[in-house]
Amino acid sequence: MLLERLSRLGGICSRVVLIADGHHPRAIDAAIRRGDLTRIRKGWVALENADSAAVAAIRAGGRLSCLSLLARSGVWVLHDDSIHLRTTAKRARLSADGMRVHRLVLPLAEAAVDTVPAAVACAVRCQSMFDAVATLDSVLNRGLMTRSQLLDALTPLPQRHRDLLTLTDGSAQSGLETKVRLGLRYRRVKVRSQVWIPGLGRVDLLVGDRLIIEVDGYQTHGTPAGFQEDRRRDREAASQGYIVLRFTYWDVCYDWERCLEAILDIVRRDGHRRSH
């Protein structure tokens, strides 16, 4: 029963929670002696197959948080192989390399991982402006938090971080879409997100009334069916007089200036507008 309960909690738990749950301290100690449980730090135990990143965060005196936690929830964040943890301690007892420690003056819960609001606050500080807004867009789009809840979560941060909420668009379907939208608006190019076009459905971004920009993440467009559907949509768009530019993750994240120049070249020639 003890092991089943621990498994439902993700394989990691504090003794405080287990005892409050009705498990006697002697039963916990007996499970440790048998090797059913491992004491990962004072007051914390884990199953052998518990998540290694979460275990490492607990051992370091914190909770798995920031990019590491949000990525597991399906939120768009900048890819980072480091283990991100949050602690309230002035000095965390790091037990492994490859960790990034975030300090935020919010209580640490008894849960083995951080709360989503605290993780979002850490992620906003941890990333560039465009990536931070992409994360906020993703949280809104997935319905994990409302704008009001996001504002509450960002309250401990400086005003410049809270101001990022004015740049968000919860309709954005991916972080790549957000980054392109912000990149264009930064260059004063008017762009609309998730525009419905008859025969095509929704397009990621529309500049003017005829320049469609699609950002193709591999997970969505990397299947044979997805590839075929993209080509069908491109043919339909061309038949309706639209111009379509498609950018990949690599294009947006590592070759953005070249992508931007391709867009601006069309805009300068008024190619994004239909002739009247």
C-alpha positions in Angstrom: 0.0 0.0 0.0 2.9 2.4 0.8 4.6 1.7 -2.5 1.4 2.0 -4.4 0.7 5.4 -2.9 4.3 6.5 -3.6 3.9 5.4 -7.2 0.7 7.5 -7.6 2.7 10.5 -6.3 5.2 10.1 -9.1 7.7 7.9 -7.2 9.0 10.7 -5.0 7.5 12.0 -1.7 8.4 13.5 1.6 8.1 11.6 4.8 5.8 14.3 6.1 3.3 13.7 3.4 3.4 9.9 3.7 3.0 10.1 7.5 0.1 12.5 7.1 -1.4 10.0 4.7 -1.4 7.4 7.4 1.8 5.5 6.8 3.7 4.8 10.0 7.3 6.0 10.2 8.4 2.5 11.0 6.8 1.2 7.9 8.7 3.7 5.8 12.0 2.8 7.5 11.3 -0.9 6.9 10.8 -0.2 3.2 14.1 1.6 3.1 15.9 -1.3 4.8 14.4 -3.8 2.3 15.5 -1.7 -0.6 12.0 -0.9 -1.7 12.6 2.8 -1.1 15.7 5.0 -1.3 16.4 7.9 1.0 17.4 10.6 -1.5 17.9 13.3 1.1 16.8 14.0 4.7 13.0 13.7 4.8 12.6 12.4 1.3 12.3 9.0 -0.2 11.9 7.6 -3.8 11.2 4.5 -5.7 14.1 3.0 -7.7 12.4 4.0 -11.0 11.6 7.5 -10.0 12.3 10.3 -12.4 16.0 11.0 -12.3 15.7 14.8 -12.9 13.1 15.3 -10.2 15.3 13.2 -7.8 18.3 15.3 -8.6 16.4 18.5 -7.9 15.2 17.2 -4.5 18.8 16.1 -3.7 20.0 19.6 -4.5 17.5 21.1 -2.0 14.9 22.3 -4.5 12.1 21.2 -6.8 12.1 20.5 -10.5 10.9 23.8 -12.1 11.2 26.3 -14.9 11.9 24.9 -18.4 12.3 21.3 -17.1 8.8 21.2 -15.5 7.0 23.2 -18.2 8.3 21.1 -21.1 6.9 18.0 -19.4 3.5 19.7 -19.3 3.6 20.3 -23.0 4.3 24.0 -22.7 6.6 25.5 -25.4 10.0 26.5 -23.9 13.4 27.0 -25.3 15.1 23.6 -25.6 17.7 23.1 -22.8 19.2 19.9 -21.6 20.0 21.3 -18.1 18.0 20.3 -15.1 16.2 23.4 -13.9 15.3 23.6 -10.2 13.9 26.2 -7.8 15.0 26.7 -4.3 14.5 29.2 -1.6 17.8 28.5 0.0 20.6 31.0 -0.3 22.9 28.2 -1.3 21.6 25.0 -2.9 23.5 21.7 -2.3 24.1 20.8 -5.9 24.8 17.1 -6.3 25.3 17.0 -10.0 26.5 19.0 -13.0 24.2 20.3 -15.6 21.8 22.1 -13.2 20.4 25.6 -13.3 19.2 26.9 -10.0 16.5 29.5 -9.8 15.7 31.4 -6.6 12.2 32.8 -6.1 10.8 34.0 -2.9 7.8 31.6 -2.8 7.3 28.7 -0.4 8.3 25.3 -1.7 5.4 22.9 -1.5 5.7 19.3 -0.1 5.2 18.0 -3.7 8.2 16.6 -5.5 7.9 19.2 -8.3 7.2 22.9 -8.3 3.9 24.5 -9.0 3.1 25.6 -12.6 2.8 29.3 -11.6 6.2 29.3 -9.9 7.7 27.4 -12.9 6.3 30.0 -15.3 7.8 32.9 -13.3 11.2 31.2 -13.4 10.9 30.5 -17.1 10.0 34.2 -17.9 13.2 35.3 -16.1 15.3 32.4 -17.6 14.6 33.1 -21.3 14.9 35.9 -23.8 11.9 38.2 -24.3 10.6 36.4 -27.4 11.0 33.0 -25.8 9.4 34.1 -22.6 6.3 35.5 -24.5 6.2 32.2 -26.5 6.0 30.3 -23.2 3.2 32.6 -21.9 1.3 32.2 -25.2 1.6 28.4 -24.8 0.4 28.4 -21.2 -2.7 30.4 -22.3 -3.3 28.3 -25.4 -3.3 25.1 -23.4 -5.6 26.5 -20.8 -3.2 25.9 -18.0 -3.6 29.4 -16.6 -5.7 32.5 -17.3 -4.3 36.0 -17.9 -5.3 37.0 -14.4 -3.5 33.9 -13.0 -0.4 34.7 -15.1 -0.4 38.2 -13.7 -0.5 36.9 -10.2 2.3 34.4 -11.0 4.5 37.2 -12.4 3.8 39.6 -9.5 7.1 38.8 -7.7 9.1 39.8 -10.8 10.2 43.2 -12.0 7.7 45.3 -14.0 9.5 44.6 -17.3 8.6 40.9 -16.9 5.0 41.6 -16.1 4.7 43.9 -19.1 5.3 40.9 -21.4 1.7 39.9 -20.8 0.7 42.8 -23.1 2.5 41.0 -26.0 0.8 37.7 -25.6 -1.7 36.0 -27.9 -3.4 32.9 -26.6 -4.4 31.8 -30.1 -0.8 31.1 -31.0 -0.4 27.4 -31.8 3.3 27.2 -31.2 6.3 29.0 -29.9 7.7 29.4 -33.4 4.5 31.2 -34.4 4.9 33.6 -31.5 8.6 34.3 -32.2 7.8 35.1 -35.9 4.8 37.3 -34.9 7.0 39.3 -32.4 9.9 39.5 -34.9 7.7 41.0 -37.5 6.0 43.5 -35.1 9.4 44.5 -33.9 10.1 45.6 -37.5 6.6 47.3 -37.6 5.1 44.8 -40.0 1.4 44.3 -39.3 0.6 40.6 -38.9 -2.5 38.6 -37.8 -2.4 35.3 -36.1 -4.5 32.2 -36.8 -6.6 33.7 -39.6 -9.3 31.5 -41.1 -9.3 31.3 -44.9 -12.0 29.4 -46.8 -10.6 26.2 -48.4 -7.5 26.4 -46.3 -8.7 26.6 -42.7 -6.5 28.5 -40.2 -3.1 29.8 -41.3 -0.5 30.6 -38.7 0.1 34.2 -39.7 -1.1 36.5 -42.4 0.7 39.7 -43.5 -1.4 42.1 -45.4 -4.1 40.3 -47.3 -2.2 37.7 -49.2 1.2 36.7 -47.6 0.7 33.6 -45.6 3.5 32.5 -43.2 3.4 29.0 -41.9 5.9 27.7 -39.2 6.3 24.0 -39.5 7.4 22.2 -36.3 8.4 18.6 -37.0 5.9 17.0 -34.6 2.9 18.5 -36.4 4.2 18.5 -40.0 6.8 15.7 -40.1 4.4 12.8 -40.9 3.5 11.7 -44.5 -0.1 12.8 -43.9 1.0 16.2 -42.5 3.4 16.7 -45.4 0.7 15.9 -48.0 -1.8 18.2 -46.3 0.6 21.1 -46.3 1.1 20.6 -50.1 -2.6 20.5 -50.7 -3.1 23.7 -48.7 -0.2 25.4 -50.6 -1.9 24.5 -54.0 -5.2 25.9 -52.7 -3.6 29.0 -51.5 -1.9 29.6 -54.8 -5.2 29.1 -56.6 -6.6 31.9 -54.5 -3.8 34.3 -55.2 -1.9 33.9 -51.9 1.9 33.7 -51.4 3.0 31.1 -48.9 6.3 31.1 -47.0 7.1 28.1 -44.8 9.8 28.2 -42.1 11.1 25.4 -40.0 12.3 25.4 -36.4 15.9 25.8 -37.6 14.9 28.8 -39.8 13.2 30.6 -37.0 15.6 29.9 -34.1 18.9 29.9 -36.0 18.5 31.7 -39.3 15.9 34.3 -38.5 17.6 37.3 -40.2 17.5 35.5 -43.5 13.8 34.6 -43.0 13.0 38.2 -42.0 14.7 39.5 -45.1 12.6 37.2 -47.3 9.4 38.5 -45.7 10.5 42.2 -45.9 11.5 41.9 -49.5 7.9 40.9 -50.4 6.5 43.6 -48.1 8.7 46.3 -49.7 7.3 45.4 -53.1 3.8 45.5 -51.7 3.6 41.8 -52.6 1.6 41.2 -49.4 -1.3 43.2 -50.8 -3.7 42.3 -53.6 -3.8 44.8 -56.5 -7.0 46.6 -56.8 
